[in-house]
Amino acid sequence: MEPPGEKPGEAEVLSITPQLLKSRSGEFALDSILLLKLRGLGLVDLGCLGECLSLEWLDLSGNALTHLGPLASLRQLTVLNVSNNRLTGLEPLAACENLQSLNVAGNLLAAPGQLQCLAGLQGLEHLRLRDPLARLSNPLCASPSYWAVVRELLPGLRVIDGERVSGQGSELYQLCRDLDSSLRPSSSPGPRAIEAQPWVEPGYWESWPMRSSSILEEACRQFQDTLQECLDLDRQASDILTQAQQALNPAETTSSFVF
């Protein structure tokens, strides 16, 4: 059975092409695309993705990407999911000045220093390096202190791995972490607790993002333009029909005024 939303043959795609982008987005011009979902297509190269200059939301999870070079030109990008790939660096993302949410769980990031390139992103508030439900992580998460290191490196973060670390509600998350630590099984011999298993498939709870005001405004503008074009065409058609009737029946038109 093919994954929902995917078309036959797309699972074997290796590089992003203009045709692929147009078919997935429904847009004719690449610089008009605002949202893209390219999950699980077997991509190894981002191809012409850098030409989507208006892109704001992008899902590239579940591919075989090793670099993100073309993303450096996406200055409007706010949400990016590149989980479950083969990335060893995130340097091109330093140019994505509007990035707010980033999911890189399930890659090959081995040291916190590889996140240094994100330090200049003032709007970055959500970062995921590990996803227990999907069983995705990074080598750097093996260190018990990685949370503290990441917070020090990126102090503007409000949510790490889905848990709030600053702002309203952060105290509750801290309490939950303390409880979790206290309930972990000790090294002493005894019955071993059964490992919890996810009861839904990875990505089950993920939904399309709330459309930003700019996306809604653009959609409304396009709708109003199309509606106005339809009204103009309707008036033109009515005028042409009236002229044709008058040309074909001049006598009837004249006699209609004789009593």
URPE-V900908 format. One record per residue. N is the residue number from 0. RES is the residue in three letters. PHI is phi as a letter, one per 40 degrees, with the letter a starting at -180 (none if undefined). OMEGA is omega in degrees with one decimal (999 if undefined). D_FIRST is the distance of its C-alpha to the first C-alpha in Angstrom with 2 decimals. Layout:
BEGIN
n=[N | N]
res=[RES | RES]
phi=[PHI | PHI]
omega=[OMEGA | OMEGA]
d_first=[D_FIRST | D_FIRST]
END
This chain:
BEGIN
n=[0 | 1 | 2 | 3 | 4 | 5 | 6 | 7 | 8 | 9 | 10 | 11 | 12 | 13 | 14 | 15 | 16 | 17 | 18 | 19 | 20 | 21 | 22 | 23 | 24 | 25 | 26 | 27 | 28 | 29 | 30 | 31 | 32 | 33 | 34 | 35 | 36 | 37 | 38 | 39 | 40 | 41 | 42 | 43 | 44 | 45 | 46 | 47 | 48 | 49 | 50 | 51 | 52 | 53 | 54 | 55 | 56 | 57 | 58 | 59 | 60 | 61 | 62 | 63 | 64 | 65 | 66 | 67 | 68 | 69 | 70 | 71 | 72 | 73 | 74 | 75 | 76 | 77 | 78 | 79 | 80 | 81 | 82 | 83 | 84 | 85 | 86 | 87 | 88 | 89 | 90 | 91 | 92 | 93 | 94 | 95 | 96 | 97 | 98 | 99 | 100 | 101 | 102 | 103 | 104 | 105 | 106 | 107 | 108 | 109 | 110 | 111 | 112 | 113 | 114 | 115 | 116 | 117 | 118 | 119 | 120 | 121 | 122 | 123 | 124 | 125 | 126 | 127 | 128 | 129 | 130 | 131 | 132 | 133 | 134 | 135 | 136 | 137 | 138 | 139 | 140 | 141 | 142 | 143 | 144 | 145 | 146 | 147 | 148 | 149 | 150 | 151 | 152 | 153 | 154 | 155 | 156 | 157 | 158 | 159 | 160 | 161 | 162 | 163 | 164 | 165 | 166 | 167 | 168 | 169 | 170 | 171 | 172 | 173 | 174 | 175 | 176 | 177 | 178 | 179 | 180 | 181 | 182 | 183 | 184 | 185 | 186 | 187 | 188 | 189 | 190 | 191 | 192 | 193 | 194 | 195 | 196 | 197 | 198 | 199 | 200 | 201 | 202 | 203 | 204 | 205 | 206 | 207 | 208 | 209 | 210 | 211 | 212 | 213 | 214 | 215 | 216 | 217 | 218 | 219 | 220 | 221 | 222 | 223 | 224 | 225 | 226 | 227 | 228 | 229 | 230 | 231 | 232 | 233 | 234 | 235 | 236 | 237 | 238 | 239 | 240 | 241 | 242 | 243 | 244 | 245 | 246 | 247 | 248 | 249 | 250 | 251 | 252 | 253 | 254 | 255 | 256 | 257 | 258]
res=[MET | GLU | PRO | PRO | GLY | GLU | LYS | PRO | GLY | GLU | ALA | GLU | VAL | LEU | SER | ILE | THR | PRO | GLN | LEU | LEU | LYS | SER | ARG | SER | GLY | GLU | PHE | ALA | LEU | ASP | SER | ILE | LEU | LEU | LEU | LYS | LEU | ARG | GLY | LEU | GLY | LEU | VAL | ASP | LEU | GLY | CYS | LEU | GLY | GLU | CYS | LEU | SER | LEU | GLU | TRP | LEU | ASP | LEU | SER | GLY | ASN | ALA | LEU | THR | HIS | LEU | GLY | PRO | LEU | ALA | SER | LEU | ARG | GLN | LEU | THR | VAL | LEU | ASN | VAL | SER | ASN | ASN | ARG | LEU | THR | GLY | LEU | GLU | PRO | LEU | ALA | ALA | CYS | GLU | ASN | LEU | GLN | SER | LEU | ASN | VAL | ALA | GLY | ASN | LEU | LEU | ALA | ALA | PRO | GLY | GLN | LEU | GLN | CYS | LEU | ALA | GLY | LEU | GLN | GLY | LEU | GLU | HIS | LEU | ARG | LEU | ARG | ASP | PRO | LEU | ALA | ARG | LEU | SER | ASN | PRO | LEU | CYS | ALA | SER | PRO | SER | TYR | TRP | ALA | VAL | VAL | ARG | GLU | LEU | LEU | PRO | GLY | LEU | ARG | VAL | ILE | ASP | GLY | GLU | ARG | VAL | SER | GLY | GLN | GLY | SER | GLU | LEU | TYR | GLN | LEU | CYS | ARG | ASP | LEU | ASP | SER | SER | LEU | ARG | PRO | SER | SER | SER | PRO | GLY | PRO | ARG | ALA | ILE | GLU | ALA | GLN | PRO | TRP | VAL | GLU | PRO | GLY | TYR | TRP | GLU | SER | TRP | PRO | MET | ARG | SER | SER | SER | ILE | LEU | GLU | GLU | ALA | CYS | ARG | GLN | PHE | GLN | ASP | THR | LEU | GLN | GLU | CYS | LEU | ASP | LEU | ASP | ARG | GLN | ALA | SER | ASP | ILE | LEU | THR | GLN | ALA | GLN | GLN | ALA | LEU | ASN | PRO | ALA | GLU | THR | THR | SER | SER | PHE | VAL | PHE]
phi=[none | c | d | d | g | b | b | d | g | c | c | b | c | b | b | c | b | d | c | c | c | c | c | c | b | g | c | c | c | c | c | b | c | b | b | a | b | b | c | g | b | g | c | b | a | c | f | c | d | c | c | c | c | c | c | b | b | a | b | b | c | g | b | b | c | b | a | b | d | c | c | c | c | c | c | c | c | b | b | b | b | b | c | f | b | b | c | b | a | b | d | d | c | c | c | c | c | b | c | b | b | b | b | b | c | g | b | b | c | c | a | d | d | c | c | d | c | c | c | c | c | c | c | c | b | b | b | b | b | a | b | c | c | c | f | b | a | b | d | c | c | c | c | c | c | c | d | c | c | c | c | c | c | b | c | c | c | b | b | b | f | g | b | c | b | a | g | c | g | c | c | c | c | c | c | c | c | c | c | c | c | c | c | c | c | c | c | c | c | i | d | c | c | c | c | c | b | c | b | b | c | d | g | c | c | c | b | c | c | c | c | c | d | c | c | c | c | c | c | c | c | c | c | c | c | c | c | c | c | c | c | c | c | c | c | c | c | c | c | c | c | c | c | c | c | c | c | c | b | c | c | c | c | c | c | c | c | c | b]
omega=[-178.6 | 177.3 | -179.9 | 174.3 | -178.8 | -179.0 | -179.7 | 177.4 | -176.1 | -178.9 | -178.0 | -179.7 | -179.3 | -178.1 | 179.9 | 179.5 | 176.5 | -179.9 | 179.4 | -178.5 | -179.0 | -179.2 | -178.6 | -175.4 | -175.5 | 179.0 | 178.6 | -179.8 | -177.6 | -177.6 | 175.8 | -176.4 | -180.0 | -178.5 | 179.8 | 174.3 | -176.7 | -175.5 | 170.1 | -179.6 | -179.3 | -176.6 | 172.7 | -178.5 | -177.1 | 172.9 | -174.5 | -176.6 | 179.9 | 179.1 | 179.1 | -169.1 | -179.1 | -175.0 | -179.5 | -175.9 | -172.8 | 176.7 | 178.3 | -175.0 | 174.1 | 176.4 | -179.0 | -175.9 | 176.5 | 178.9 | -176.6 | -174.3 | -176.6 | -178.6 | -178.3 | -178.2 | -176.4 | -175.9 | -179.1 | -175.5 | 179.8 | -178.9 | -178.0 | 175.2 | 176.5 | -179.8 | 176.1 | 172.3 | -178.2 | -174.6 | 174.6 | 179.7 | -177.3 | -171.7 | -179.1 | -177.4 | 178.3 | -179.5 | -179.0 | -167.7 | -179.8 | -176.6 | -179.3 | -176.7 | -175.9 | 176.6 | 179.3 | 178.9 | 176.6 | 175.6 | -174.0 | 178.7 | -169.7 | -175.9 | 178.6 | 179.4 | 179.2 | 176.0 | -177.5 | -178.6 | -179.4 | -173.9 | -178.1 | -178.9 | -172.9 | -176.8 | -177.0 | -178.2 | -176.8 | 178.7 | 175.7 | 176.6 | -174.8 | 179.3 | -176.4 | -178.9 | 179.0 | -177.8 | 177.7 | -179.7 | 173.4 | 179.7 | -178.3 | -179.3 | 179.2 | 178.9 | 179.7 | -176.0 | -173.9 | 178.4 | -177.6 | -179.7 | -179.5 | 178.9 | 178.8 | -178.7 | -178.0 | -174.5 | -179.3 | -178.5 | 175.8 | -180.0 | 176.4 | 179.4 | 177.0 | -178.9 | -177.3 | -178.5 | 177.0 | -179.3 | -176.1 | 178.7 | -177.6 | 179.9 | 179.4 | 178.0 | 178.5 | 177.7 | 179.0 | 177.9 | 179.1 | 178.0 | 179.2 | 179.8 | -178.0 | -177.9 | 178.6 | -178.8 | 179.3 | -178.6 | -179.1 | -178.3 | -179.2 | 179.5 | -179.2 | -179.3 | 178.1 | -179.0 | 180.0 | 179.9 | 176.4 | -177.8 | 171.8 | -179.3 | 176.6 | 179.9 | -177.7 | -176.1 | -176.2 | 179.6 | 176.0 | -175.6 | 171.5 | -177.9 | 177.6 | -177.9 | -179.2 | 179.2 | 179.0 | 179.5 | -179.6 | 179.0 | 178.3 | -180.0 | 179.4 | 179.2 | 179.9 | 178.3 | -179.7 | 179.0 | 179.7 | 177.4 | 178.4 | 178.8 | 178.9 | 179.3 | 179.1 | 178.5 | 179.4 | -179.5 | 179.2 | 179.0 | -179.0 | 178.2 | 178.9 | 178.9 | -179.5 | 179.0 | 179.1 | -179.8 | -177.8 | -176.9 | -177.9 | -177.5 | -179.1 | 179.2 | -178.7 | -176.1 | -177.9 | -179.4 | -178.1 | 179.8 | 999]
d_first=[0.00 | 3.78 | 6.54 | 8.84 | 11.58 | 10.52 | 11.23 | 10.40 | 12.60 | 13.36 | 11.89 | 14.81 | 17.45 | 20.50 | 23.05 | 23.36 | 24.87 | 26.46 | 23.98 | 21.02 | 23.09 | 24.09 | 20.67 | 19.36 | 22.61 | 23.88 | 27.25 | 29.37 | 31.56 | 30.17 | 32.99 | 31.95 | 28.59 | 28.92 | 25.43 | 22.52 | 19.14 | 18.01 | 15.99 | 14.01 | 14.73 | 16.60 | 19.89 | 23.11 | 25.51 | 26.11 | 27.76 | 29.28 | 28.00 | 31.64 | 32.50 | 30.79 | 34.09 | 33.43 | 30.20 | 30.49 | 27.06 | 24.65 | 21.50 | 20.94 | 19.46 | 17.20 | 18.55 | 21.24 | 24.25 | 27.71 | 29.87 | 30.07 | 32.96 | 31.98 | 31.61 | 35.39 | 35.94 | 33.87 | 36.85 | 35.32 | 32.30 | 32.44 | 29.06 | 27.18 | 24.25 | 24.02 | 22.87 | 21.14 | 22.64 | 25.61 | 28.45 | 31.98 | 33.79 | 33.66 | 36.83 | 35.56 | 34.79 | 38.54 | 38.83 | 36.34 | 39.26 | 37.45 | 34.72 | 34.57 | 31.39 | 29.84 | 27.04 | 27.32 | 26.09 | 24.53 | 26.65 | 29.73 | 32.56 | 35.27 | 38.26 | 39.15 | 41.12 | 37.94 | 37.70 | 41.20 | 39.97 | 38.68 | 42.15 | 43.18 | 40.42 | 42.48 | 39.73 | 37.23 | 36.95 | 33.51 | 32.41 | 29.69 | 30.06 | 28.45 | 25.60 | 25.98 | 23.02 | 20.59 | 22.94 | 23.82 | 27.42 | 29.90 | 32.69 | 35.32 | 34.07 | 35.40 | 38.87 | 39.94 | 41.82 | 39.12 | 39.01 | 42.75 | 42.66 | 39.94 | 41.88 | 45.04 | 43.44 | 41.74 | 44.01 | 42.51 | 39.25 | 38.86 | 35.53 | 34.38 | 31.11 | 30.78 | 34.32 | 37.26 | 40.09 | 42.54 | 43.47 | 43.22 | 41.34 | 41.58 | 44.00 | 41.48 | 38.95 | 41.76 | 42.66 | 39.11 | 39.13 | 42.52 | 41.37 | 38.31 | 40.66 | 43.07 | 40.44 | 39.07 | 40.05 | 43.21 | 43.79 | 45.93 | 44.75 | 43.24 | 40.06 | 37.08 | 34.96 | 31.30 | 29.19 | 27.39 | 23.61 | 21.56 | 20.35 | 17.78 | 15.21 | 16.88 | 17.28 | 17.05 | 20.66 | 20.65 | 21.44 | 22.78 | 26.40 | 29.32 | 30.46 | 33.74 | 36.76 | 36.60 | 33.12 | 34.28 | 37.49 | 35.83 | 33.50 | 36.58 | 38.61 | 36.11 | 35.89 | 39.69 | 40.13 | 37.81 | 39.58 | 42.95 | 42.01 | 41.06 | 44.39 | 46.31 | 44.71 | 45.54 | 49.16 | 49.45 | 48.15 | 50.64 | 53.49 | 52.69 | 52.57 | 55.89 | 57.52 | 56.32 | 57.72 | 61.02 | 61.25 | 60.60 | 62.91 | 65.78 | 68.34 | 66.23 | 65.62 | 69.40 | 70.46 | 68.23 | 70.76 | 73.81 | 75.01]
END
